Amino acid sequence: MIRTLVVEDDFRVSHIHCDYASRVEGFEVVGRAATVAETLNAVRTLHPDLLLLDVFLPDGSGLDVLRQLSGDKGGARPDAIMITADRDITSVRTAMKLGAVGYVVKPFGSADLAERLTAYRELQHRVDALGQAPRTDQADVDALFSAARPPAVPRVPAKGHSAPTLALLHQVLRTTPDALSAAQAAELTGVSRATAQRYLSYLVREGMVRLELRYGATGRPEHRYRMKSP
C-alpha cells in the first residue's frame, strides 16, 4: 500500500480528498494535516510515501514543506502531488524544481485524481521491478518517465464521436485494474452497451487500449478491454 498524507486546511475539502484517495486501489490514507508545521510533524511520525499537498496553508506554503523536506537529512522524503487552486506559473515551476511528481488544479473530480494516483502507482511498480537491475536502458528510462503522468485522451476526428464520452470511457479503463467488457464499461459510465463498444473499439484503433479475448466453454470469445502500459 502507498501510505498517503492529505495536506489541506479546509476540513471539508480534506475529507473529500481523503475519500477520493482511499477509493483508489493500492492507496492508504494514513493521516491529515492542515498546516506546514503539522505536515512536517506528520512526515516524521507517520512516514508517508506520498503527500497530496495544498499550496495555500495558514502558516506558509506547501512549497515551503517541499523546501524543508529537501533539506531534512533525517529520513526519506515522501513524494508529493500538489493539489491546489494556485494557477500561477511561478508556483508550478517552483513545484517542479522542488521535485513534485504532479500538479492538480482545483476544482477536480474523483476520476481526475484517480488517474494521477494510478499513474503514480504504475511508476512505483516499474521502479520496484527495475530496482534489482544494476543498470537500465533508454527504453526503461522512457517507460519510467511516461508512467509518471496519465496519457492524454486522443483527439476524436471521426464524425459521430463525442469528446466527453470518449474521456469518460478512457477514465473508467484507466482507473479500473481489471479488463472490462463493453457491458461492464457501459454500466460504469451510464452509456449504452453499443456506445461503449464503439468508443472502446476506437481506443483500440488509436493504440491506447488493448483488446483481450476471454474464451468460455462454448460460443464466441468475450471481448475485454484494458489500458496499455506506458
C-alpha positions as CSV (number, residue, x, y, z in Angstrom):
1,M,0.0,0.0,0.0
2,I,1.1,3.5,-0.8
3,R,0.9,5.4,2.5
4,T,-0.7,8.8,1.8
5,L,-0.9,12.0,3.8
6,V,-3.5,14.6,2.8
7,V,-2.5,18.2,3.5
8,E,-5.4,20.6,3.2
9,D,-6.5,23.4,5.6
10,D,-10.2,23.2,4.7
11,F,-11.7,20.4,6.8
12,R,-14.5,19.6,4.4
13,V,-12.2,19.6,1.3
14,S,-9.6,17.5,3.3
15,H,-12.3,14.9,4.0
16,I,-13.3,14.8,0.3
17,H,-9.6,14.3,-0.8
18,C,-9.2,11.5,1.7
19,D,-12.3,9.8,0.3
20,Y,-11.1,10.2,-3.3
21,A,-7.7,8.8,-2.5
22,S,-8.9,5.9,-0.4
23,R,-11.1,4.6,-3.3
24,V,-8.0,4.1,-5.5
25,E,-6.6,0.6,-5.3
26,G,-3.2,0.5,-3.6
27,F,-3.5,3.7,-1.6
28,E,-4.0,4.0,2.2
29,V,-4.7,7.4,3.8
30,V,-2.6,7.4,7.0
31,G,-3.4,10.9,8.2
32,R,-4.3,14.5,7.5
33,A,-2.6,17.8,8.2
34,A,-3.8,21.4,7.9
35,T,-0.6,23.5,8.3
36,V,3.1,23.4,7.4
37,A,4.0,22.5,11.0
38,E,1.5,19.7,11.2
39,T,2.7,18.3,7.9
40,L,6.4,18.3,8.8
41,N,5.5,16.6,12.1
42,A,3.2,14.0,10.4
43,V,6.0,13.2,7.9
44,R,8.4,12.4,10.8
45,T,5.9,10.3,12.7
46,L,3.7,8.6,10.1
47,H,6.4,8.2,7.4
48,P,4.1,8.6,4.4
49,D,5.1,7.6,0.9
50,L,3.1,10.4,-0.8
51,L,1.8,13.8,0.1
52,L,-1.4,15.2,-1.5
53,L,-0.2,18.8,-0.8
54,D,-2.0,22.1,-1.0
55,V,0.0,25.2,-1.7
56,F,-2.0,27.7,0.4
57,L,-1.7,26.9,4.1
58,P,-2.3,29.1,7.1
59,D,1.3,29.2,8.3
60,G,3.0,29.2,4.9
61,S,3.0,27.3,1.7
62,G,3.1,23.7,0.6
63,L,6.2,24.7,-1.4
64,D,7.8,25.6,2.0
65,V,7.1,22.0,3.0
66,L,9.0,20.7,0.0
67,R,11.9,23.1,0.7
68,Q,12.2,22.0,4.3
69,L,11.9,18.3,3.4
70,S,14.6,18.7,0.8
71,G,16.9,19.9,3.4
72,D,16.0,17.3,6.0
73,K,18.7,14.7,6.3
74,G,16.9,12.8,9.0
75,G,14.9,10.4,6.8
76,A,13.5,9.5,3.4
77,R,11.5,12.3,1.8
78,P,8.0,11.4,0.6
79,D,6.9,12.2,-3.0
80,A,4.3,15.0,-3.4
81,I,1.4,15.7,-5.8
82,M,0.3,19.3,-5.4
83,I,-3.4,19.8,-5.1
84,T,-4.3,23.5,-5.2
85,A,-6.2,26.4,-6.6
86,D,-2.9,28.2,-7.3
87,R,-2.6,28.5,-11.1
88,D,0.4,30.9,-11.0
89,I,3.0,29.5,-13.4
90,T,5.8,30.5,-11.0
91,S,4.3,28.2,-8.4
92,V,4.0,25.4,-11.0
93,R,7.7,25.8,-12.0
94,T,8.8,26.0,-8.3
95,A,6.9,22.8,-7.5
96,M,8.6,21.1,-10.4
97,K,12.1,22.3,-9.4
98,L,11.4,21.1,-5.8
99,G,10.6,17.6,-7.0
100,A,6.8,17.4,-7.0
101,V,5.6,14.5,-9.2
102,G,2.3,16.1,-10.1
103,Y,0.2,19.2,-10.0
104,V,-3.6,19.1,-9.9
105,V,-5.6,22.3,-10.1
106,K,-8.8,22.7,-8.2
107,P,-11.6,22.0,-8.7
108,F,-11.4,18.4,-9.9
109,G,-13.4,15.2,-9.7
110,S,-12.5,11.9,-8.2
111,A,-11.7,10.4,-11.6
112,D,-9.2,13.1,-12.3
113,L,-7.3,12.4,-9.0
114,A,-7.7,8.6,-9.6
115,E,-6.0,9.0,-12.9
116,R,-2.9,10.7,-11.4
117,L,-2.7,8.3,-8.5
118,T,-3.0,5.3,-10.8
119,A,-0.1,6.7,-12.9
120,Y,1.9,7.3,-9.8
121,R,1.2,3.7,-8.6
122,E,2.3,2.3,-12.0
123,L,5.5,4.4,-11.7
124,Q,6.3,2.8,-8.3
125,H,5.7,-0.7,-9.7
126,R,8.1,0.0,-12.6
127,V,10.7,1.4,-10.2
128,D,10.4,-1.7,-8.0
129,A,10.6,-4.0,-10.9
130,L,13.8,-2.4,-12.1
131,G,15.2,-2.0,-8.6
132,Q,17.3,-5.2,-8.7
133,A,18.9,-4.4,-12.0
134,P,22.4,-2.9,-11.9
135,R,21.8,-0.8,-15.0
136,T,18.9,0.2,-17.2
137,D,18.5,1.1,-20.9
138,Q,16.8,4.0,-22.6
139,A,13.5,2.1,-23.1
140,D,13.2,1.5,-19.4
141,V,14.0,5.2,-18.6
142,D,11.4,6.3,-21.2
143,A,8.8,4.0,-19.6
144,L,9.5,5.4,-16.1
145,F,9.1,9.0,-17.2
146,S,5.9,8.2,-19.2
147,A,4.4,6.2,-16.3
148,A,4.6,9.3,-14.1
149,R,1.8,11.0,-16.0
150,P,-1.5,9.8,-17.3
151,P,-1.8,9.5,-21.1
152,A,-3.7,12.2,-23.0
153,V,-7.1,11.2,-24.5
154,P,-6.7,11.0,-28.2
155,R,-8.4,13.6,-30.5
156,V,-11.7,12.5,-31.9
157,P,-11.6,13.0,-35.7
158,A,-14.3,10.5,-36.5
159,K,-17.8,12.0,-37.1
160,G,-20.3,11.0,-34.5
161,H,-17.9,10.7,-31.6
162,S,-18.2,12.8,-28.5
163,A,-15.1,14.0,-26.8
164,P,-16.7,13.9,-23.3
165,T,-17.9,10.4,-23.8
166,L,-14.5,9.3,-25.0
167,A,-12.9,10.9,-22.0
168,L,-15.4,9.1,-19.7
169,L,-14.6,5.7,-21.2
170,H,-10.9,6.4,-21.1
171,Q,-11.1,7.4,-17.4
172,V,-13.0,4.2,-16.4
173,L,-10.4,2.0,-18.1
174,R,-7.6,4.0,-16.6
175,T,-8.9,3.7,-13.1
176,T,-10.1,0.0,-13.2
177,P,-7.4,-2.6,-12.6
178,D,-9.2,-5.4,-14.4
179,A,-10.0,-5.7,-18.1
180,L,-13.6,-4.7,-18.8
181,S,-16.2,-6.0,-21.2
182,A,-18.3,-3.4,-23.2
183,A,-21.3,-4.3,-21.0
184,Q,-19.3,-3.6,-17.8
185,A,-17.9,-0.3,-19.2
186,A,-21.4,0.7,-20.2
187,E,-22.7,0.0,-16.7
188,L,-19.9,2.0,-15.0
189,T,-20.3,5.1,-17.3
190,G,-24.1,5.1,-17.9
191,V,-23.9,4.9,-21.7
192,S,-25.4,2.1,-23.8
193,R,-23.5,-1.1,-24.5
194,A,-23.4,-0.3,-28.2
195,T,-22.0,3.2,-27.5
196,A,-19.4,1.7,-25.1
197,Q,-18.4,-0.9,-27.7
198,R,-18.0,1.8,-30.4
199,Y,-15.8,4.0,-28.3
200,L,-13.7,1.1,-26.9
201,S,-13.0,-0.1,-30.4
202,Y,-11.9,3.5,-31.3
203,L,-9.5,3.5,-28.4
204,V,-8.1,0.1,-29.5
205,R,-7.5,1.5,-33.1
206,E,-5.8,4.6,-31.5
207,G,-3.4,2.2,-29.8
208,M,-4.3,3.3,-26.2
209,V,-6.3,0.2,-25.2
210,R,-5.5,-3.5,-25.6
211,L,-8.2,-6.0,-26.7
212,E,-8.2,-9.3,-24.8
213,L,-10.2,-12.3,-25.7
214,R,-11.7,-14.4,-23.0
215,Y,-12.7,-17.9,-24.0
216,G,-15.5,-19.8,-22.3
217,A,-16.6,-23.4,-22.6
218,T,-18.7,-22.7,-25.7
219,G,-19.5,-20.0,-28.1
220,R,-17.6,-16.9,-29.3
221,P,-14.9,-15.4,-27.1
222,E,-15.8,-12.4,-25.0
223,H,-14.0,-9.1,-25.8
224,R,-12.4,-7.4,-22.9
225,Y,-10.5,-4.1,-22.8
226,R,-7.6,-2.9,-20.8
227,M,-5.4,0.2,-20.8
228,K,-2.0,-0.4,-22.4
229,S,1.0,0.0,-20.1
230,P,3.1,3.2,-20.9
